[in-house]
Amino acid sequence: MKELFLKRLRVVFVVISIICLVTVSFSANIGRVHADTAVKEDYYTVLKQLTEQVEKEDHTPLQEKVTWKFKWLVFTDVTFNQENATPEHRTLDSNDQRYAKVVADDFKKSLEAANPNILVDIDLEMYTTPIQVTTSNNDFILHESQIADVLAAKVPYGAYDSIFALSDSLGGGGVTKATYYSDITRGAAYSGIGLSKLHVNNYPEHSTDRTIEYSTDIALHEFCHQMQMAGLIDSYPDVHGSTTYGYTNDPKNGWMKFYTDYLTGNVKDPKTGKLIGVYPEMWRLTPRYLQEIVPIIRGGIWGFRPSGEADQSIDVLEKVYIPVDYKNMYGSSWFDFYFKVGSEEIGANNIKSSNTNVVQFLNFDNAIARMKVVGTGETTLTFPTKNGSYTYTKQVVIYDEKAAQVAVNSLFEAADVNQSIKLATDQQAIDNAQKLVNSLPDNIAVNLQATIDKAQKELDARVSMPVLPTVTEDTKTIVIKGVPGARITVHLPDGLEISKTVSANGEATFTIDNQVIGTVIKAIQFLNGKVSLEASTTVKQGAIAAPTMESVTTENTLVKGTGLAGATVTIQAGTITYTGVITTNGTYAIAIPIQAKDTTITASQTKNGVTSSTVSIKVIDNRTPTAPIVNTIKDSDTIITGTGTQGDTIQVTTSAGVKYKSVVAADGKWSVTVLSQLAGTTISVTATAPNGKVSPKNDVIVLETPQEGKLTTNDFTISKDKNIVGTFTGDVVTFRVTIGSNVYKGGTLDKGKGTYTFYALDKAIQSGIFKIEALDKYGKVLDTKTANIVKTSTEIQVGTGTVTANGFVIHQDKSLTGSYTGDVTAVKLVYDGVTYSGGTVANGNYTFYALDKIIDKTKTAYMYGYDAKGNKIATSTISLSDAKDHNTNTVGIGTVQANDFTLYVDGNITGIFTGDVKSIKVRVNDTTYSGGSLVSGQFIFYARDKISGTSQVVVVDGYDSNGNKIATSTVTVKNKGY
């Protein structure tokens, strides 16, 4: 443990050792300059005694108490500028300041009463000057960086062991480790604490119900942190873990017992059973004590010429000055930095010179860092510790006294500083000499600086050179700036000289002929018998216009145009640049790859170093587009989509010749909204480029939408059931029933309940088996079931007969009339899907009052006949018309022509119409269906779920805008097989 303890001590003080004990050593014939870096013997005695105390748990008090000096700064007026909240202004009044003294006295008494080894000396000061600090939200504790200027003014280096900064806060604090070379904490430990009124009952005096104040408790807590950060042992108690050591919060003492045991080494470690904390000998190692035994030497610039023996201390220096021609005793240019103490903590691999053109690091061995002089200038040498906790730096200047002397002397005639400066000496020459002198140590630089100052004074008194403007081949007038009243003489390239006097505004104007590019115009000015240096300017190329450029298409591989003969033309196509030389006839042709449409191409030309402005064009689209891509189309789709070239116009043409258009978007996609198309029909799609060229068409076949569905069915009982019934799911739209050799199609579906009925009273008349098939909208079978047709013991007889309905004229007739035959005993009216009972049936005729029921001729109407048992045995369609239509005499004229319909192939009845036809209806036997779409002379009517056999009579009726049926076409139903 002793070895570990001593190792930790060395780590704690390594930064002190590195900073204070670095020396630079030169050859044996160099003189010595010493600094006081002695380490007193009693320091090591303290370390030895401390080690023994901790090992033996010896709490023998010091023979003489150690004084710890505290600086308490109470800030009475602070504005906290919070990071994400409004500023908060906090002040301490006279009672608060009085209470701060109570807390300070409380701290001193509590600490001295519990600890026999120390005397507490508190320098309490009220800082009343208002300050502002930047802080995070709700942080009203003062951190050392926030009050650095105040600490610099109020705290001398090494004067205190600990600093406490008090501000108005409910509580809490923070701690900074003592660092003996900190420009902020001034060599002392630092804690910021809150002056709190919590748990106070006798403000501003000491509370009557507590041994120590709450703020005193906080101060003791932070002081424990300060002692812990000294790092003198490896087993300090956890300042925040008092309960783990068996302590509790006392209402009168707070955590005082834990803190005083901590500061006297009397906290029992529950793991080892040993007493831990701050032992007596630790109190002797105050920051001020360490300050005395390891003194800091600050400031000062000392220049020297290495000419003596080795071991020269440099800690006294702000910068180390070494001549560029330095040679050591071996005739080489290397020199050493010698670390007397702490060299084992130096990270040798990270030693660096910031400017290796000035000084190079060679190696580090046996506590010596070897460097080599390379050239003149300044560099920063850095010596970091291995753990990265500290980096020692030293500025080194390599100077060249001889070069500086030569540069200064050369400013004068015959290199004699007692003469005047040369005519050629200008400000640049003086600045160059000044730079060399600036790198010299002060004691060497002083005389040379005086000489430079003399040269500068003479130059300032000299007549300045005239200032010539830029002159081009096209310039006719030049305006030269000079000293008012001076005489300026211009020397032209052809030998002509022109003189003018400078006006009061400092200008002289000269008229000249056009000059040749590359020739030189010179000028000097005279004033009071003195002549300036000669100024000159070279005639340059004047501004040139941009070249011309012909249009470029998406098929061109040459950019052509005109420009200045001999000029270099620069073409930029997109992000690529191409160049060429304009021919003697003033034209150019530059090869480029084929460019995409709307690519920007720019052109400029350069001649004699002058570049023109640019001209730009966009590539013209001259392509013939490829056929656009069309995504799969199903007969349920109302949007057709695909991809193409941005900006192209897409045209979609249906099999009926209807056209839709869209423009390809920036993402290459297009879409059009259409009426749903028949499966098997062809959709044609083309693309038209902005240049009007049209792509080949892409023909796409409309596909069927995949269908799924299931059904169940029940047995049918003759003379009992009227309907075949069951359930269905999915895309079922109708049913086909096979009884014997007869096939029937139809059924009524309740999609909400998922049930169906199929009227079979007049079909299932003999026992046996029936097959029922669930069909989709294409007439394809989705599911098939079979069931029995059975008889009951009691037969129910179904009557036979017919009904015939006369036409009904709205706004004229009141009742429906007609005739009947056979077993018909009652009739019902079905109008627009609603069933009405009533009417009078007698002697083969019937009447049915319908004035209040039938009001719209476009609706469908039927008359049903029933036998005595209520069985529907007959049906007749009622023809509707409107008396008002006849009165207006506005019946339209037109035709409809229906195409053939193939079972199980076609889904829609299609055809053409002419004239006044505005709507159509389809009649399948006695059932009339409304609907369909009429566009551009063509109609389409979905009928796959309505037509089931070639024996059905299918008719398309055309109606005008008044609902008059004005045209009829019979649909031929073909059986293509299934």
KOLGU-183541 format. One record per residue (C-alpha): x, z, y. Coordinates in pm, whole numbers, padded with zeros to 5 digits, always signed. Last residue first. Layout:
// KOLGU-183541
XZY...
***
This chain:
// KOLGU-183541
-06835-07138-02250-06973-07491-02245-06971-07751-01974-07345-07732-01931-07454-07921-01624-07711-07814-01364-07822-08097-01134-07925-07944-00804-08240-08087-00643-08228-08153-00269-08490-08060-00007-08519-08110+00368-08734-07996+00664-08840-07644+00567-08947-07500+00901-08773-07176+00996-08786-07246+01368-08413-07329+01378-08462-07592+01106-08467-07522+00734-08301-07696+00438-08416-07631+00081-08176-07637-00217-08352-07669-00557-08262-07538-00903-08496-07586-01199-08359-07392-01497-08325-07574-01829-07948-07613-01782-07904-07239-01809-07771-06932-01632-07807-06995-01257-07843-06682-01041-07518-06483-01091-07305-06795-01037-07507-06890-00731-07292-06833-00418-07412-07084-00155-07178-07321+00033-07277-07567+00302-07095-07852+00476-07171-08030+00803-06904-07841+01003-06992-07494+00871-07308-07371+00692-07275-07048+00488-07515-06926+00219-07805-06684+00229-08164-06672+00110-08273-06677-00255-08607-06801-00391-08719-06717-00745-08983-06928-00922-08738-07156-01107-08413-07103-00915-08489-07179-00551-08198-07183-00306-08249-07134+00064-08072-07306+00350-08010-07258+00721-07966-07458+01041-08072-07813+00935-08144-08007+01255-07957-08323+01160-07728-08338+00859-07629-08131+00554-07355-08145+00290-07307-07988-00049-07196-07684-00240-07360-07453-00493-07107-07179-00563-06942-07021-00866-06863-07335-01057-06706-07327-01400-06935-07111-01616-07222-07362-01573-07140-07678-01380-07335-07733-01055-07379-08090-00925-07350-08141-00546-07642-08080-00310-07755-08316-00037-07945-08171+00258-08120-08379+00520-08243-08353+00879-08536-08363+01120-08663-08062+01313-09022-07946+01366-09086-07889+01736-09461-07974+01770-09526-07650+01955-09867-07604+01791-09732-07667+01444-09471-07395+01488-09738-07154+01618-09939-07194+01299-09648-07050+01095-09574-07148+00738-09536-06969+00403-09557-07114+00049-09645-06844-00205-09455-06849-00536-09667-06785-00850-09611-06535-01135-09797-06451-01461-09805-06191-01744-09716-05864-01575-09844-05602-01818-10084-05350-01670-10294-05297-01983-10580-05514-01855-10344-05803-01792-10142-05849-01473-10085-06150-01239-09806-06155-00977-09827-06336-00640-09496-06405-00470-09359-06406-00111-09013-06481+00032-08916-06427+00398-08854-06711+00643-09227-06735+00719-09227-06399+00894-09547-06195+00948-09692-06138+00599-09823-05782+00575-10082-05712+00840-10276-06040+00783-10230-06011+00405-10578-05933+00259-10575-06061-00104-10836-06301-00248-10876-06403-00614-11038-06680-00814-11120-06733-01184-11467-06573-01162-11344-06252-01002-11024-06083-00880-11034-05903-00542-10712-05788-00377-10509-05471-00403-10150-05367-00477-09852-05438-00247-09491-05480-00367-09204-05494-00112-08909-05732-00172-08980-05951+00133-09341-05988+00018-09460-05909-00340-09841-05928-00364-10013-05780-00671-10296-05924-00889-10542-05784-01142-10742-05890-01453-10537-06187-01577-10618-06240-01947-10662-06617-01926-10672-06806-01598-10614-06740-01229-10692-06897-00888-10570-06861-00529-10623-06702-00194-10412-06497+00048-10604-06340+00329-10602-06337+00709-10491-06696+00776-10401-06829+01124-10107-06649+01289-09912-06695+00964-10037-06982+00744-10047-06892+00372-10019-07155+00099-10240-07126-00211-10124-06919-00505-10179-07008-00873-10195-06737-01142-10157-06786-01517-10260-06625-01846-10156-06436-02156-10221-06077-02264-09982-05837-02436-10105-05649-02748-09948-05308-02815-09885-05259-03186-09910-04912-03332-09669-04829-03612-09384-04922-03384-09169-05231-03421-08792-05258-03377-08554-05487-03186-08208-05354-03264-07892-05348-03059-07581-05555-02989-07313-05504-02718-07083-05737-02530-06838-05675-02240-06684-05867-01950-06829-06208-02031-06755-06470-01771-07031-06594-01542-06791-06611-01247-06962-06319-01078-06901-06107-01385-07123-06109-01695-07229-05820-01919-07352-05960-02255-07655-05844-02451-07709-05937-02818-08046-05883-02986-08120-05786-03345-08446-05811-03542-08811-05726-03497-09032-05990-03334-09169-06006-02982-08850-05953-02779-08908-06220-02517-09233-06146-02335-09162-05774-02300-08795-05847-02235-08735-05755-01869-08369-05655-01840-08304-05317-01678-07975-05181-01546-07795-04855-01475-07484-04759-01277-07674-04512-01062-07568-04654-00723-07523-05003-00864-07886-05018-00980-07884-05357-01153-08182-05581-01240-08148-05829-01520-08094-06201-01546-08002-06452-01813-08192-06546-02130-08066-06720-02443-08301-06813-02727-08170-06887-03073-08256-06541-03207-08264-06313-02910-07958-06363-02688-07945-06166-02362-07719-06257-02072-07659-06001-01800-07577-05997-01428-07328-05865-01168-07083-05655-01375-06766-05578-01173-06707-05221-01285-06949-05010-01487-07278-05057-01675-07560-04850-01822-07856-04927-02045-08205-05072-02058-08388-05361-02232-08718-05368-02058-09092-05358-02138-09070-05100-02416-09364-04990-02634-09524-05296-02796-09186-05383-02949-08920-05112-02932-08585-05220-02784-08269-05037-02900-08045-04907-02622-07754-05064-02433-07406-04975-02303-07195-05181-02067-06834-05226-01949-06660-05400-01660-06344-05569-01535-06282-05869-01308-05959-06042-01193-06023-06241-00871-06029-06610-00954-05752-06824-00813-05759-07066-00521-05516-07353-00588-05238-07393-00328-05127-07724-00180-04816-07702+00041-04809-07984+00293-04492-08164+00400-04377-08038+00740-04495-08171+01076-04277-08264+01371-04426-08181+01710-04105-08049+01871-04247-07696+01858-04243-07731+01478-04568-07796+01284-04613-07620+00950-04859-07737+00680-05102-07564+00441-05354-07722+00201-05604-07500+00015-05738-07643-00311-06053-07528-00491-06033-07370-00835-06191-07044-00728-06422-07100-00435-06307-06984-00095-06380-06671+00105-06435-06759+00470-06108-06762+00662-05877-06533+00864-05527-06674+00915-05183-06516+00857-04819-06572+00951-04484-06405+00879-04130-06492+00990-04064-06151+01152-04082-06310+01498-04433-06438+01425-04532-06775+01276-04819-06919+01479-05169-06947+01328-05427-07222+01272-05749-07271+01072-05902-07600+00958-06229-07663+00769-06204-07975+00549-06432-07845+00274-06132-07802+00044-05986-07571+00308-05714-07667+00559-05458-07411+00683-05244-07514+00979-04930-07313+01064-04769-07355+01406-04392-07294+01403-04260-07030+01642-04064-06835+01384-04000-07037+01070-04231-06974+00775-04396-06704+00568-04737-06658+00408-05085-06516+00445-05448-06616+00384-05708-06361+00491-06066-06365+00358-05960-06316-00002-06221-06279-00276-06157-06629-00414-05793-06537-00462-05497-06685-00272-05135-06618-00377-04891-06622-00083-04816-06946+00098-04460-07051+00185-04445-07310+00461-04340-07667+00387-04006-07737+00547-03989-07806+00917-03862-08138+01053-03586-08035+01289-03523-08127+01650-03540-07776+01799-03353-07789+02128-03050-07559+02166-03066-07363+02490-02856-07456+02793-02598-07279+03006-02366-07352+03296-02089-07107+03371-01903-07032+03695-01563-07187+03733-01231-07040+03628-00918-07052+03841-00578-07018+03672-00465-07368+03762-00778-07513+03602-01049-07340+03405-01385-07484+03300-01711-07318+03198-01974-07394+02935-02256-07186+02786-02466-07244+02473-02770-07024+02414-02929-07057+02070-03296-07147+02116-03298-07345+01790-03023-07266+01542-02683-07428+01587-02502-07691+01383-02129-07613+01388-01925-07700+01699-01702-07993+01798-01619-08024+02169-01666-08354+02353-01520-08380+02706-01536-08617+03001-01345-08646+03329-01177-08986+03278-00844-08811+03233-00988-08608+02946-01118-08252+02970-00919-08019+02745-01084-07821+02464-01215-07475+02380-01460-07311+02136-01602-06957+02153-01832-06797+01894-02100-06538+01986-02391-06779+02028-02225-07105+02119-01959-07041+02382-01786-07351+02514-01467-07324+02723-01338-07632+02906-00970-07644+02995-00915-07857+03303-00703-08171+03282-00964-08393+03448-01227-08182+03618-01565-08182+03441-01811-08386+03232-02029-08319+02929-02059-08320+02550-02117-08051+02287-02074-08205+01942-02229-08101+01607-02585-08201+01694-02882-08158+01455-03043-07848+01608-03033-08025+01940-02787-08009+02230-02858-08130+02584-02563-08260+02784-02333-08023+02972-02196-08047+03325-01887-07850+03426-01912-07554+03664-01771-07609+04011-01417-07514+04110-01296-07252+04355-00954-07327+04498-00631-07348+04300-00364-07136+04452-00103-07167+04727+00156-06894+04680+00174-06613+04934+00464-06468+05130+00562-06177+05350+00911-06152+05502+01026-05806+05606+00954-05714+05961+01164-05785+06272+01248-05549+06551+01318-05653+06909+01009-05485+07045+00783-05651+06786+00851-05946+06557+00640-06063+06259+00732-06252+05946+00543-06518+05744+00593-06734+05433+00379-07001+05263+00481-07093+04907+00397-07407+04704+00214-07377+04369-00091-07587+04462-00006-07832+04741-00130-07749+05089-00421-07890+05290-00333-07897+05659-00300-07579+05864-00479-07395+06146-00346-07042+06211-00538-06731+06324-00365-06404+06423-00531-06068+06352-00485-05704+06452-00802-05661+06658-00597-05664+06978-00469-06011+06894-00146-06089+06708+00063-06348+06892+00104-06686+06719+00397-06890+06588+00391-07206+06374+00688-07338+06172+00683-07669+05981+00932-07694+05695+00703-07880+05450+00630-07551+05263+00493-07386+05581+00681-07108+05764+00445-06888+05970+00580-06690+06267+00395-06379+06381+00457-06229+06727+00349-05866+06763+00094-05762+07028-00142-05594+06777+00050-05527+06451-00040-05777+06179-00316-05939+05976-00295-06312+05906-00603-06536+05926-00556-06872+05756-00754-07186+05843-00777-07513+05655-00778-07384+05294-00864-07644+05030-00546-07611+04821-00598-07235+04820-00457-06956+05037-00522-06586+04967-00468-06388+05285-00128-06297+05431-00053-05946+05550+00228-05919+05805+00515-05692+05702+00534-05362+05882+00754-05302+06183+00971-04999+06096+00890-04645+06209+00731-04546+05874+01035-04683+05695+01267-04466+05902+01065-04151+05829+01052-04233+05460+01432-04273+05446+01484-03932+05610+01234-03768+05369+01423-03925+05081+01745-03766+05210+01584-03423+05237+01455-03460+04881+01807-03538+04760+01931-03213+04913+01660-02994+04756+01646-03162+04415+01941-02981+04259+01823-02627+04336+01462-02726+04270+01524-02856+03918+01490-03234+03901+01184-03427+03778+01049-03479+04130+01376-03648+04229+01317-03928+03978+00962-03987+04100+01079-03982+04462+01329-04262+04395+01051-04483+04258+00825-04394+04552+01101-04486+04801+01152-04827+04636+00776-04889+04630+00747-04802+05000+00996-05070+05099+01375-05093+05131+01469-05459+05164+01587-05416+05526+01810-05140+05403+01772-04787+05529+01991-04674+05815+02337-04525+05766+02437-04166+05680+02286-04205+05334+02552-04462+05250+02451-04690+04963+02605-04974+05169+02281-04977+05373+02039-04713+05254+01765-04696+04989+02031-04738+04723+02149-04382+04789+01817-04234+04671+01802-04441+04353+02169-04370+04276+02123-03994+04320+01808-03994+04104+01986-04193+03833+02276-03947+03840+02050-03642+03825+01862-03764+03520+01611-03500+03410+01474-03386+03076+01189-03146+03149+01070-02903+02881+00736-02720+02898+00697-02444+02639+00398-02369+02421+00321-02087+02174+00017-02154+01959-00203-01874+01825-00454-01809+01548-00370-02126+01355-00297-01936+01032+00054-02080+01014+00132-01999+01374+00158-02291+01616+00481-02384+01800+00406-02650+02064+00665-02829+02279+00520-02993+02588+00709-03289+02728+00846-03408+03061+01056-03712+03145+01398-03858+03079+01509-03976+02739+01586-03876+02381+01710-03512+02386+01691-03366+02034+01526-03047+01912+01615-02791+01644+01374-02504+01578+01570-02203+01454+01426-01907+01261+01635-01992+00953+01515-02351+00949+01291-02574+01159+01368-02946+01187+01415-03245+01417+01156-03223+01695+01204-03513+01940+01231-03479+02317+01161-03738+02591+01030-04047+02409+00873-03802+02162+00627-03693+02429+00391-03417+02311+00666-03260+02102+00538-03100+01784+00573-02805+01548+00296-02843+01289+00504-02857+00971+00697-02545+01074+00390-02322+01096+00556-02020+01257+00463-01682+01104+00800-01633+00933+00969-01676+01275+00816-01348+01392+01121-01198+01564+01441-01351+01703+01298-01705+01724+01575-01947+01828+01495-02278+01997+01788-02511+01938+01956-02809+02107+02037-03162+01996+02227-03415+02215+02545-03438+02008+02911-03392+02106+02959-03109+01861+02976-02846+02136+02643-02973+02268+02590-03282+02483+02348-03315+02777+02334-03660+02940+01958-03635+03004+02002-03305+03185+01789-03011+03059+01526-02825+03262+01311-02559+03089+00980-02497+03263+00798-02177+03353+01116-01991+03273+01173-01621+03207+01097-01674+02840+01402-01902+02825+01667-01672+02679+02011-01833+02625+02167-01767+02287+02466-02005+02287+02773-02026+02507+02812-02193+02842+02772-02534+03002+02402-02609+02984+02312-02707+03339+02049-02485+03486+01720-02481+03670+01506-02168+03694+01138-02172+03782+00980-01827+03802+00666-01674+03654+00619-01384+03409+00851-01166+03199+00634-00966+02961+00762-00635+02821+00755-00544+02450+00809-00166+02453+00610-00115+02770+00315-00338+02689+00294-00181+02344+00247+00153+02515-00013+00007+02754-00211-00139+02463-00214+00206+02303-00020+00260+01983-00004+00641+02015-00367+00673+01905-00281+00526+01564-00063+00830+01490-00375+01050+01482-00571+00847+01220-00856+00610+01315-01097+00563+01020-01092+00640+00651-01120+00948+00435-01087+00866+00068-01364+00888-00194-01275+00537-00312-01620+00369-00321-01819+00611-00100-01546+00592+00170-01562+00922+00359-01549+00889+00737-01299+01144+00876-01036+00924+01043-01079+01081+01389-01242+00784+01565-01477+00715+01272-01572+01083+01250-01655+01065+01623-01861+00748+01569-02054+00880+01267-02138+01207+01443-02243+01025+01761-02501+00807+01580-02784+00939+01798-02696+01295+01903-03031+01446+01998-03267+01239+01780-02995+01222+01507-02968+00879+01338-02849+00922+00981-02507+00914+00814-02445+00883+00439-02156+00635+00442-02384+00340+00370-02602+00460+00659-02320+00405+00908-02282+00035+00818-02263-00131+01160-01917+00006+01243-01801-00082+00891-01532+00174+00815-01171+00057+00855-00991-00018+00532-00705-00263+00594-00509-00058+00842-00357-00133+01186-00603-00415+01256-00632-00338+01628-00981-00487+01597-01107-00163+01443-01004+00034+01752-01204-00200+01979-01506-00191+01744-01503+00190+01754-01501+00161+02136-01815-00057+02111-02001+00216+01920-01879+00489+02156-02011+00285+02452-02350+00235+02282-02385+00610+02213-02296+00674+02577-02579+00437+02675-02821+00650+02465-02707+00964+02642-02533+01243+02452-02650+01589+02342-03013+01493+02393-03329+01680+02505-03228+01766+02862-03119+01416+02955-02821+01403+03192-02914+01334+03554-03061+01011+03693-03305+01047+03517-03411+01362+03334-03601+01224+03032-03385+00930+02912-03454+00781+02564-03401+00425+02693-03278+00403+03053-03002+00159+02959-02672+00066+03123-02591-00226+02894-02241-00273+02755-01961-00529+02792-01647-00439+02602-01283-00532+02664-00945-00439+02516-00661-00447+02767-00374-00684+02849-00531-00823+03167-00866-00899+03003-00879-01249+03157-00523-01382+03177-00472-01255+02824-00110-01178+02737-00150-00838+02578-00455-00923+02376-00693-00634+02321-00982-00752+02106-01307-00839+02281-01628-00640+02224-01999-00692+02284-02288-00470+02380-02643-00362+02319-02889-00186+02542-03188-00227+02768-02974-00413+03019-02859-00355+03377-02484-00414+03373-02175-00216+03270-01827-00367+03215-01597-00144+03006-01222-00211+03007-00973-00051+02766-00603+00031+02758-00544-00002+03128-00264-00097+03373-00105-00366+03155-00169-00648+03405-00348-00522+03714-00731-00492+03696-00949-00532+04005-00872-00881+04138-00807-01055+03805-01097-00867+03651-01331-00991+03926-01214-01350+03882-01265-01334+03505-01621-01202+03539-01807-01451+03320-01510-01497+03083-01517-01123+03007-01877-01120+02889-02145-00932+03086-02447-00821+02883-02781-00957+03012-02842-01201+02726-03215-01282+02735-03155-01662+02714-02791-01769+02712-02571-01694+03012-02438-01840+03335-02320-01576+03581-02394-01501+03946-02231-01222+04144-02338-00990+04426-02058-00764+04560-02141-00403+04470-01877-00335+04204-01908+00040+04149-01578+00173+04015-01501+00435+03746-01133+00486+03653-01172+00686+03332-00882+00893+03190-00961+01017+02840-00709+01254+02686-00636+01200+02321-00529+01367+01997-00772+01656+01959-01072+01421+01906-01428+01554+01899-01438+01727+02236-01225+01457+02400-01461+01178+02292-01783+01353+02385-01648+01476+02719-01514+01135+02824-01829+00943+02715-02059+01195+02885-01854+01172+03205-01895+00791+03194-02268+00821+03117-02324+01064+03408-02122+00831+03638-02356+00544+03538-02651+00773+03622-02533+00803+03980-02507+00424+03998-02863+00394+03865-02983+00651+04121-02812+00453+04401-02976+00126+04290-02864-00107+04009-02968-00472+04037-03085-00753+03807-03180-01105+03921-03312-01325+03640-03275-01702+03652-03561-01899+03488-03524-01987+03122-03337-02234+02904-02970-02153+02971-03023-01837+03172-02872-01795+03517-02818-01416+03521-02805-01292+03879-02602-00971+03902-02603-00694+04168-02483-00343+04075-02196-00428+03842-02043-00101+03712-01674-00149+03629-01530+00120+03400-01148+00096+03364-01022+00320+03086-00681+00481+03042-00605+00646+02711-00376+00948+02750-00203+01058+02430-00204+01430+02343+00124+01590+02255+00212+01731+01915-00027+01480+01760-00292+01631+01540-00235+01667+01163-00503+01452+00997-00303+01366+00682-00497+01147+00439-00167+01119+00244-00155+00738+00239-00305+00707+00587-00066+00961+00735+00241+00805+00565+00169+00463+00706+00111+00605+01053+00441+00793+01041+00632+00477+00954+00461+00271+01223+00525+00541+01483+00896+00554+01389+00911+00179+01424+00793+00210+01781+01026+00507+01836+01328+00275+01789+01251+00075+02098+01230-00305+02077+01470-00471+02320+01353-00796+02486+01517-00747+02824+01625-01097+02925+01979-01232+02902+02150-01534+03062+02452-01663+02876+02713-01931+02962+02755-02235+02734+03086-02306+02552+02943-02207+02215+02687-02487+02213+02324-02439+02314+02062-02183+02225+01702-02166+02350+01532-01835+02311+01188-01727+02190+01137-01351+02195+00846-01283+02420+00586-01531+02300+00672-01520+01931+00701-01143+01914+00377-01077+02093+00200-01334+01875+00349-01167+01566+00215-00824+01663-00092-00808+01441+00074-01005+01162+00370-00767+01149+00136-00471+01129-00053-00634+00842+00279-00671+00656+00359-00304+00721+00027-00198+00567+00073-00424+00266+00420-00279+00204+00287+00076+00233+00000+00000+00000
***
